[in-house]
Amino acid sequence: MTEQPHFDVIVIGGGPAGVAAAVQADAKRLSVLLIDEQERAGGQVYRWNGVGIDAGPGAEMRARLAASGVRTAFSHRCWHVQPDRTVRCTGPDGNMTFTADALILATGASERVTPVPGWTTPGVVGLAAATILLKSEGVLPGRNVVVAGCGPLLLFVAAKIIAGGGQVAAIVDRNGPSDWLSCLPAAMTNPKLGMEGAGWALSLLKRGTPIHFNSRIVAVNGDDEVQAVSVAAVGENASSSAHSIACDALCYGDGLMPATEMTRLLHADHDFDAALGGWHVRADAHRRTSLDRIYACGDGAGVMGAAAAPVQGRIAALAAAWDLGKMDEARFEAETQRLSRYGQRVSRFGAAMTGLTVAGVRVPLTGSEMICRCESVSHDELERAVAAGAVTVNAVKAATRCGMGPCGGRYCVPSVAKIIAAHEQVDVSRIAPGTARPPLRPVPVGTLMGDFAYEDIPFREPAPL
Ligand SMILES: Cc1cc2nc3c(=O)[nH]c(=O)nc-3n(C[C@H](O)[C@H](O)[C@H](O)COP(=O)(O)OP(=O)(O)OC[C@H]3O[C@@H](n4cnc5c(N)ncnc54)[C@H](O)[C@@H]3O)c2cc1C
């Protein structure tokens, strides 16, 4: 195992929040390491497209990073972090261990997909995952696609499919027109993004793309591939009101959830707020978590969108600089106050967009579907475990293996929480997400072992008989 140098600051996550934090910390003359599992900086929103065309805000961000003194470790997956700010990752050169005086977590969000019968059929793609297919790979999820769920990614994905030469069979939106209209004032606080969204909506309307408002997917039909989806009105009985829409793919997602696995592993304090995507690490106005010199920013600390993320990143870096004695108080106060005021303004757009996904946080489950794809655990098995007394996420995991697979529970734990909440007759916000354990990402055992030989294992001498 190679020991790596010590840094003033390590930033985990090279999206808008993490890059802004790293560049700001570097500007305060701190030694900085930025780690990300992707090949380049950009995060989810400004993904490197891999084909050599680099333009727009992502390119600007990457140029700012390249011009700074920040040391980068891309293609490095962090699989363990400790409260003493030791970070372990695997990269192209094997397993690496880094340490720092301050740790800034900017690990973004993951998407919420509520299981429905048939959701594991090939051709069903997460809505946010579809943005990766479309942006990074230039691949259409299908030729005739239903785009469903809630939030602004509905419009983005539908518009991109059409621009790529595909057909959108229908948009199925959990929200109604009044929910979208209520976002208009906030949308106008960021006219560029607001106009972009309006452009997508207009292009879909002009093409006559059917939009089913206040509606939900209740089943995916087809054995080896998607052939149709069943759609029903939100709140109505699916068996009496469902109708079928033919399609060859479904892009489907109920919004984003802050990625809390690192902060849960660290045992930081967390809160639940549906308007921020659900469970998120608690951070103060200067992005300090409950742990000493560990900070959180961007969507990972509450989904607020790509405009708010870099502001939070810069505030976190300033707080780290102040806590490490590299800034005087007057400067710190002036810079963080200016950034906070700006942050409040730009957060309104993101907050309104996340507001459109609140509907997805408490969506009930429908019945016998598979919940944990990694370990093949069905809804019925989970209900039985809960009825037998496993009323915490940890207890359900121990009883059924749900959440023990390579996704680390990112997909199934929100559903487990809903099953427990329904059984206990409490709101889902009362169900804690469970303990996180290393490895946070799948790590090959060979990488951890390095060139360790079996003969080197220090077996004790057998006791004399
Ligand atoms: C799949 C997906 C697609 C999205 N697409 C869009 C879109 O098209 N348009 C839009 O406006 N918004 C999109 N969003 C929302 C958008 O990501 C955020 O609003 C914005 O990017 C937040 O910036 P951030 O820096 O907080 O997080 P992110 O941009 O998500 O950056 C987090 C970074 O942390 C890295 N990371 C996380 N865990 C680890 C680990 N263990 N080891 C190493 N690196 C790690 C990730 O690789 C990622 O690069 C998407 C979100 C997701 C989850």
The ligand as an ORCA input file, in Angstrom:
! r2SCAN-3c Opt
* xyz 0 1
  C     -26.796     11.171    -12.807
  C     -27.081     12.663    -12.689
  C     -27.277     13.423    -13.830
  C     -27.549     14.806    -13.746
  N     -27.734     15.520    -14.884
  C     -27.992     16.843    -14.815
  C     -28.191     17.617    -15.996
  O     -28.121     17.098    -17.090
  N     -28.450     18.954    -15.848
  C     -28.505     19.555    -14.617
  O     -28.735     20.768    -14.511
  N     -28.314     18.842    -13.485
  C     -28.068     17.507    -13.568
  N     -27.901     16.795    -12.411
  C     -27.886     17.536    -11.147
  C     -26.468     18.086    -10.990
  O     -25.615     16.996    -10.760
  C     -26.211     19.003     -9.854
  O     -27.133     20.009     -9.707
  C     -24.806     19.628     -9.838
  O     -23.929     18.955    -10.677
  C     -24.303     19.575     -8.418
  O     -22.925     19.753     -8.373
  P     -22.065     19.032     -7.244
  O     -20.671     19.504     -7.445
  O     -22.688     19.210     -5.928
  O     -22.183     17.479     -7.558
  P     -21.790     16.618     -8.833
  O     -21.772     17.411    -10.052
  O     -22.684     15.435     -8.787
  O     -20.297     16.151     -8.519
  C     -20.007     15.177     -7.550
  C     -18.751     14.472     -7.965
  O     -18.331     13.628     -6.900
  C     -17.774     12.467     -7.448
  N     -17.848     11.408     -6.443
  C     -18.920     11.037     -5.714
  N     -18.599     10.028     -4.892
  C     -17.295      9.753     -5.112
  C     -16.403      8.788     -4.582
  N     -16.768      7.905     -3.639
  N     -15.132      8.762     -5.056
  C     -14.726      9.658     -6.008
  N     -15.533     10.582     -6.553
  C     -16.808     10.629     -6.099
  C     -18.625     12.182     -8.678
  O     -17.915     11.411     -9.628
  C     -18.939     13.581     -9.183
  O     -18.074     13.985    -10.218
  C     -27.647     15.415    -12.479
  C     -27.471     14.636    -11.322
  C     -27.196     13.286    -11.424
  C     -27.022     12.457    -10.157
*
